[in-house]
Amino acid sequence: EIDADFCPIPKASSEMYYSVQVGAFSEKKNADILAQKLLQKGYPAFIEESYSQAKTSYRVRVGKANTRQEAAVVENQLAQEGYPTRICP
C-alpha cells in the first residue's frame, strides 16, 4: 500500500529541511525495497517512521535540502523517472 500524498506538517524542530517523499507504506519491508532502489540509483533516500492512532507508516524520502527550490530539482529528477513525488518540509 503506497500513499505518496501523505505529507504531514512536521513538529517544530531545530533541524528544518525539505525532502521529496516518493511513498508511504504500512509495511516496513515495502519501504525498505523502495529505499534500496533509490539508493542504488544514487539518491540519498531514507525512511521516516510515523505513528498515528496506534498505526505505524513508513515514509520513503529523498534528500535534506535547505530550500524548497533545491528540493524541487530532486523532485523533477524523480518525477522524470516515474516516481510519484511530493515536497515535504
DRENTORKOL-3810 file (N, C-alpha, C; in nm, 4 decimals):
REM DRENTORKOL-3810
@n.u->0.0843; n.v->-0.1176; n.w->0.0000; ca.u->0.0000; ca.v->0.0000; ca.w->0.0000; c.u->0.0886; c.v->0.1236; c.w->0.0000
@n.u->0.0724; n.v->0.2066; n.w->-0.1033; ca.u->0.1544; ca.v->0.3273; ca.w->-0.1155; c.u->0.0654; c.v->0.4504; c.w->-0.1148
@n.u->0.1105; n.v->0.5543; n.w->-0.0485; ca.u->0.0356; ca.v->0.6780; ca.w->-0.0396; c.u->0.1342; c.v->0.7936; c.w->-0.0517
@n.u->0.1588; n.v->0.8384; n.w->-0.1729; ca.u->0.2585; ca.v->0.9429; ca.w->-0.1955; c.u->0.2093; c.v->1.0803; c.w->-0.1520
@n.u->0.0780; n.v->1.0975; n.w->-0.1307; ca.u->0.0257; ca.v->1.2280; ca.w->-0.0946; c.u->0.0324; c.v->1.2556; c.w->0.0546
@n.u->0.0610; n.v->1.1565; n.w->0.1355; ca.u->0.0630; ca.v->1.1733; ca.w->0.2801; c.u->0.1905; c.v->1.2461; c.w->0.3203
@n.u->0.1771; n.v->1.3713; n.w->0.3637; ca.u->0.2938; ca.v->1.4518; ca.w->0.3991; c.u->0.2543; c.v->1.5475; c.w->0.5106
@n.u->0.2516; n.v->1.4997; n.w->0.6344; ca.u->0.2059; ca.v->1.5838; ca.w->0.7441; c.u->0.3022; c.v->1.6988; c.w->0.7753
@n.u->0.2494; n.v->1.8029; n.w->0.8332; ca.u->0.3301; ca.v->1.9171; ca.w->0.8765; c.u->0.4170; c.v->1.8710; c.w->0.9938
@n.u->0.5471; n.v->1.8954; n.w->0.9889; ca.u->0.6341; ca.v->1.8495; ca.w->1.0972; c.u->0.6160; c.v->1.9322; c.w->1.2243
@n.u->0.6491; n.v->1.8725; n.w->1.3348; ca.u->0.6506; ca.v->1.9457; ca.w->1.4610; c.u->0.7707; c.v->2.0392; c.w->1.4586
@n.u->0.7667; n.v->2.1414; n.w->1.5393; ca.u->0.8785; ca.v->2.2364; ca.w->1.5455; c.u->1.0079; c.v->2.1604; c.w->1.5740
@n.u->1.1077; n.v->2.1895; n.w->1.4951; ca.u->1.2342; ca.v->2.1184; ca.w->1.5082; c.u->1.3491; c.v->2.2149; c.w->1.4853
@n.u->1.4601; n.v->2.1874; n.w->1.5498; ca.u->1.5770; ca.v->2.2719; ca.w->1.5289; c.u->1.6400; c.v->2.2436; c.w->1.3926
@n.u->1.6119; n.v->2.1266; n.w->1.3366; ca.u->1.6658; ca.v->2.0911; ca.w->1.2059; c.u->1.5539; c.v->2.0953; c.w->1.1028
@n.u->1.5395; n.v->2.2084; n.w->1.0349; ca.u->1.4358; ca.v->2.2237; ca.w->0.9336; c.u->1.4967; c.v->2.2017; c.w->0.7965
@n.u->1.4338; n.v->2.1154; n.w->0.7170; ca.u->1.4809; ca.v->2.0888; ca.w->0.5819; c.u->1.3639; c.v->2.0429; c.w->0.4955
@n.u->1.3879; n.v->2.0376; n.w->0.3656; ca.u->1.2892; ca.v->1.9883; ca.w->0.2706; c.u->1.3399; c.v->1.8562; c.w->0.2133
@n.u->1.2473; n.v->1.7641; n.w->0.1945; ca.u->1.2821; ca.v->1.6384; ca.w->0.1291; c.u->1.1709; c.v->1.6046; c.w->0.0317
@n.u->1.1982; n.v->1.5101; n.w->-0.0561; ca.u->1.0991; ca.v->1.4682; ca.w->-0.1539; c.u->1.0477; c.v->1.3307; c.w->-0.1126
@n.u->0.9188; n.v->1.3257; n.w->-0.0857; ca.u->0.8590; ca.v->1.1976; ca.w->-0.0487; c.u->0.8168; c.v->1.1242; c.w->-0.1750
@n.u->0.8534; n.v->0.9971; n.w->-0.1836; ca.u->0.8161; ca.v->0.9166; ca.w->-0.3002; c.u->0.7245; c.v->0.8010; c.w->-0.2631
@n.u->0.6932; n.v->0.7868; n.w->-0.1363; ca.u->0.5991; ca.v->0.6827; ca.w->-0.0972; c.u->0.5805; c.v->0.6755; c.w->0.0521
@n.u->0.4658; n.v->0.6205; n.w->0.0912; ca.u->0.4361; ca.v->0.5937; ca.w->0.2319; c.u->0.3721; c.v->0.4560; c.w->0.2372
@n.u->0.4228; n.v->0.3714; n.w->0.3253; ca.u->0.3792; ca.v->0.2330; ca.w->0.3299; c.u->0.3361; c.v->0.1926; c.w->0.4697
@n.u->0.2464; n.v->0.0956; n.w->0.4761; ca.u->0.2061; ca.v->0.0425; ca.w->0.6062; c.u->0.2991; c.v->-0.0708; c.w->0.6494
@n.u->0.3726; n.v->-0.1282; n.w->0.5537; ca.u->0.4680; ca.v->-0.2354; ca.w->0.5859; c.u->0.6101; c.v->-0.1877; c.w->0.5597
@n.u->0.6958; n.v->-0.2041; n.w->0.6601; ca.u->0.8341; ca.v->-0.1565; ca.w->0.6506; c.u->0.9103; c.v->-0.2225; c.w->0.5357
@n.u->0.8839; n.v->-0.3502; n.w->0.5091; ca.u->0.9582; ca.v->-0.4190; ca.w->0.4025; c.u->0.9365; c.v->-0.3520; c.w->0.2673
@n.u->0.8170; n.v->-0.2993; n.w->0.2424; ca.u->0.7917; ca.v->-0.2308; ca.w->0.1156; c.u->0.8683; c.v->-0.0987; c.w->0.1084
@n.u->0.8756; n.v->-0.0289; n.w->0.2205; ca.u->0.9537; ca.v->0.0947; ca.w->0.2246; c.u->1.1021; c.v->0.0643; c.w->0.2045
@n.u->1.1490; n.v->-0.0446; n.w->0.2660; ca.u->1.2896; ca.v->-0.0848; ca.w->0.2503; c.u->1.3233; c.v->-0.1120; c.w->0.1039
@n.u->1.2332; n.v->-0.1793; n.w->0.0328; ca.u->1.2568; ca.v->-0.2127; ca.w->-0.1081; c.u->1.2711; c.v->-0.0858; c.w->-0.1909
@n.u->1.1783; n.v->0.0093; n.w->-0.1727; ca.u->1.1851; ca.v->0.1337; ca.w->-0.2495; c.u->1.3093; c.v->0.2142; c.w->-0.2126
@n.u->1.3393; n.v->0.2236; n.w->-0.0847; ca.u->1.4575; ca.v->0.2998; ca.w->-0.0421; c.u->1.5841; c.v->0.2399; c.w->-0.1014
@n.u->1.5944; n.v->0.1078; n.w->-0.1038; ca.u->1.7131; ca.v->0.0428; ca.w->-0.1616; c.u->1.7249; c.v->0.0713; c.w->-0.3107
@n.u->1.6129; n.v->0.0698; n.w->-0.3833; ca.u->1.6158; ca.v->0.1009; ca.w->-0.5273; c.u->1.6678; c.v->0.2429; c.w->-0.5494
@n.u->1.6194; n.v->0.3359; n.w->-0.4669; ca.u->1.6622; ca.v->0.4751; ca.w->-0.4808; c.u->1.8097; c.v->0.4918; c.w->-0.4448
@n.u->1.8540; n.v->0.4249; n.w->-0.3396; ca.u->1.9949; ca.v->0.4310; ca.w->-0.3001; c.u->2.0843; c.v->0.3757; c.w->-0.4107
@n.u->2.0417; n.v->0.2670; n.w->-0.4743; ca.u->2.1209; ca.v->0.2079; ca.w->-0.5829; c.u->2.1315; c.v->0.3018; c.w->-0.7018
@n.u->2.0319; n.v->0.3901; n.w->-0.7190; ca.u->2.0351; ca.v->0.4883; ca.w->-0.8275; c.u->2.1128; c.v->0.6137; c.w->-0.7880
@n.u->2.1633; n.v->0.6161; n.w->-0.6642; ca.u->2.2443; ca.v->0.7290; ca.w->-0.6205; c.u->2.1695; c.v->0.8370; c.w->-0.5453
@n.u->2.0423; n.v->0.8146; n.w->-0.5165; ca.u->1.9659; ca.v->0.9137; ca.w->-0.4407; c.u->1.9892; c.v->0.8945; c.w->-0.2905
@n.u->1.9982; n.v->1.0032; n.w->-0.2139; ca.u->2.0142; ca.v->0.9927; ca.w->-0.0689; c.u->1.8787; c.v->0.9643; c.w->-0.0022
@n.u->1.8311; n.v->0.8419; n.w->-0.0147; ca.u->1.6996; ca.v->0.8036; ca.w->0.0366; c.u->1.7071; c.v->0.7614; c.w->0.1825
@n.u->1.5964; n.v->0.7835; n.w->0.2526; ca.u->1.5864; ca.v->0.7391; ca.w->0.3914; c.u->1.4404; c.v->0.7104; c.w->0.4236
@n.u->1.4189; n.v->0.6389; n.w->0.5323; ca.u->1.2838; ca.v->0.6049; ca.w->0.5761; c.u->1.2557; c.v->0.6779; c.w->0.7064
@n.u->1.1390; n.v->0.7370; n.w->0.7122; ca.u->1.0954; ca.v->0.8077; ca.w->0.8321; c.u->0.9695; c.v->0.7381; c.w->0.8838
@n.u->0.9705; n.v->0.7000; n.w->1.0101; ca.u->0.8538; ca.v->0.6337; ca.w->1.0685; c.u->0.7575; c.v->0.7380; c.w->1.1231
@n.u->0.6285; n.v->0.7113; n.w->1.1069; ca.u->0.5254; ca.v->0.7998; ca.w->1.1578; c.u->0.4236; c.v->0.7166; c.w->1.2348
@n.u->0.3819; n.v->0.7675; n.w->1.3487; ca.u->0.2854; ca.v->0.6959; ca.w->1.4325; c.u->0.1586; c.v->0.7780; c.w->1.4473
@n.u->0.0446; n.v->0.7144; n.w->1.4221; ca.u->-0.0832; ca.v->0.7808; ca.w->1.4459; c.u->-0.1895; c.v->0.6756; c.w->1.4736
@n.u->-0.2668; n.v->0.6977; n.w->1.5755; ca.u->-0.3769; ca.v->0.6089; ca.w->1.6128; c.u->-0.3332; c.v->0.4626; c.w->1.6181
@n.u->-0.2255; n.v->0.4376; n.w->1.6881; ca.u->-0.1719; ca.v->0.3014; ca.w->1.7067; c.u->-0.1338; c.v->0.2342; c.w->1.5754
@n.u->-0.1069; n.v->0.3142; n.w->1.4742; ca.u->-0.0694; ca.v->0.2621; ca.w->1.3431; c.u->0.0619; c.v->0.3270; c.w->1.3007
@n.u->0.1512; n.v->0.2480; n.w->1.2469; ca.u->0.2799; ca.v->0.2995; ca.w->1.2008; c.u->0.2817; c.v->0.3034; c.w->1.0488
@n.u->0.3333; n.v->0.4120; n.w->0.9938; ca.u->0.3562; ca.v->0.4180; ca.w->0.8491; c.u->0.5034; c.v->0.4503; c.w->0.8270
@n.u->0.5531; n.v->0.4094; n.w->0.7125; ca.u->0.6941; ca.v->0.4257; ca.w->0.6783; c.u->0.7019; c.v->0.5096; c.w->0.5515
@n.u->0.7542; n.v->0.6308; n.w->0.5668; ca.u->0.7631; ca.v->0.7232; ca.w->0.4533; c.u->0.9026; c.v->0.7170; c.w->0.3939
@n.u->0.9074; n.v->0.7008; n.w->0.2636; ca.u->1.0353; ca.v->0.6986; ca.w->0.1921; c.u->1.0579; c.v->0.8380; c.w->0.1357
@n.u->1.1703; n.v->0.8974; n.w->0.1769; ca.u->1.2020; ca.v->1.0327; ca.w->0.1332; c.u->1.3439; c.v->1.0386; c.w->0.0782
@n.u->1.3675; n.v->1.1425; n.w->-0.0010; ca.u->1.4985; ca.v->1.1621; ca.w->-0.0638; c.u->1.5478; c.v->1.3023; c.w->-0.0310
@n.u->1.6723; n.v->1.3092; n.w->0.0155; ca.u->1.7401; ca.v->1.4362; ca.w->0.0356; c.u->1.6984; c.v->1.5136; c.w->0.1580
@n.u->1.7859; n.v->1.6064; n.w->0.1942; ca.u->1.7601; ca.v->1.7018; ca.w->0.3022; c.u->1.8103; c.v->1.8366; c.w->0.2533
@n.u->1.7251; n.v->1.9040; n.w->0.1751; ca.u->1.7627; ca.v->2.0311; ca.w->0.1130; c.u->1.7324; c.v->2.1474; c.w->0.2068
@n.u->1.8141; n.v->2.2513; n.w->0.1978; ca.u->1.7942; ca.v->2.3698; ca.w->0.2805; c.u->1.6803; c.v->2.4576; c.w->0.2307
@n.u->1.6525; n.v->2.4524; n.w->0.0993; ca.u->1.5454; ca.v->2.5349; ca.w->0.0430; c.u->1.4501; c.v->2.4488; c.w->-0.0392
@n.u->1.3292; n.v->2.5010; n.w->-0.0564; ca.u->1.2292; ca.v->2.4308; ca.w->-0.1377; c.u->1.2772; c.v->2.4208; c.w->-0.2835
@n.u->1.3489; n.v->2.5225; n.w->-0.3299; ca.u->1.3998; ca.v->2.5218; ca.w->-0.4674; c.u->1.4980; c.v->2.4064; c.w->-0.4898
@n.u->1.5851; n.v->2.3811; n.w->-0.3915; ca.u->1.6789; ca.v->2.2685; ca.w->-0.4031; c.u->1.6016; c.v->2.1366; c.w->-0.4084
@n.u->1.4989; n.v->2.1254; n.w->-0.3265; ca.u->1.4177; ca.v->2.0033; ca.w->-0.3257; c.u->1.3439; c.v->1.9861; c.w->-0.4589
@n.u->1.3040; n.v->2.0976; n.w->-0.5202; ca.u->1.2314; ca.v->2.0915; ca.w->-0.6470; c.u->1.3169; c.v->2.0311; c.w->-0.7579
@n.u->1.4469; n.v->2.0555; n.w->-0.7546; ca.u->1.5378; ca.v->1.9957; ca.w->-0.8547; c.u->1.5346; c.v->1.8434; c.w->-0.8431
@n.u->1.5441; n.v->1.7933; n.w->-0.7195; ca.u->1.5404; ca.v->1.6486; ca.w->-0.6961; c.u->1.4031; c.v->1.5931; c.w->-0.7320
@n.u->1.2986; n.v->1.6676; n.w->-0.6964; ca.u->1.1619; ca.v->1.6240; ca.w->-0.7286; c.u->1.1448; c.v->1.6065; c.w->-0.8788
@n.u->1.1961; n.v->1.7019; n.w->-0.9568; ca.u->1.1850; ca.v->1.6926; ca.w->-1.1026; c.u->1.2571; c.v->1.5699; c.w->-1.1570
@n.u->1.3771; n.v->1.5409; n.w->-1.1038; ca.u->1.4520; ca.v->1.4227; ca.w->-1.1487; c.u->1.3739; c.v->1.2948; c.w->-1.1198
@n.u->1.3198; n.v->1.2850; n.w->-0.9989; ca.u->1.2446; ca.v->1.1657; ca.w->-0.9598; c.u->1.1168; c.v->1.1523; c.w->-1.0417
@n.u->1.0478; n.v->1.2626; n.w->-1.0661; ca.u->0.9242; ca.v->1.2595; ca.w->-1.1443; c.u->0.9525; c.v->1.2141; c.w->-1.2876
@n.u->1.0661; n.v->1.2577; n.w->-1.3442; ca.u->1.1023; ca.v->1.2153; ca.w->-1.4796; c.u->1.1284; c.v->1.0653; c.w->-1.4863
@n.u->1.1670; n.v->1.0063; n.w->-1.3728; ca.u->1.1897; ca.v->0.8622; ca.w->-1.3672; c.u->1.0609; c.v->0.7858; c.w->-1.3351
@n.u->0.9509; n.v->0.8594; n.w->-1.3201; ca.u->0.8223; ca.v->0.7951; ca.w->-1.2998; c.u->0.7778; c.v->0.7767; c.w->-1.1554
@n.u->0.8511; n.v->0.8343; n.w->-1.0612; ca.u->0.8126; ca.v->0.8224; ca.w->-0.9202; c.u->0.7070; c.v->0.9260; c.w->-0.8853
@n.u->0.6095; n.v->0.8890; n.w->-0.8003; ca.u->0.5162; ca.v->0.9898; ca.w->-0.7500; c.u->0.5919; c.v->1.0736; c.w->-0.6475
@n.u->0.5812; n.v->1.2045; n.w->-0.6560; ca.u->0.6625; ca.v->1.2892; ca.w->-0.5692; c.u->0.5787; c.v->1.3934; c.w->-0.4971
@n.u->0.6337; n.v->1.4369; n.w->-0.3856; ca.u->0.5739; ca.v->1.5467; ca.w->-0.3080; c.u->0.6847; c.v->1.6051; c.w->-0.2214
@n.u->0.7000; n.v->1.7370; n.w->-0.2254; ca.u->0.7993; ca.v->1.8029; ca.w->-0.1415; c.u->0.7404; c.v->1.8199; c.w->-0.0021
@n.u->0.8187; n.v->1.7809; n.w->0.0980; ca.u->0.7739; ca.v->1.7895; ca.w->0.2371; c.u->0.8720; c.v->1.8726; c.w->0.3187
@n.u->0.8177; n.v->1.9586; n.w->0.4051; ca.u->0.9061; ca.v->2.0346; ca.w->0.4931; c.u->0.9579; c.v->1.9457; c.w->0.6050
END
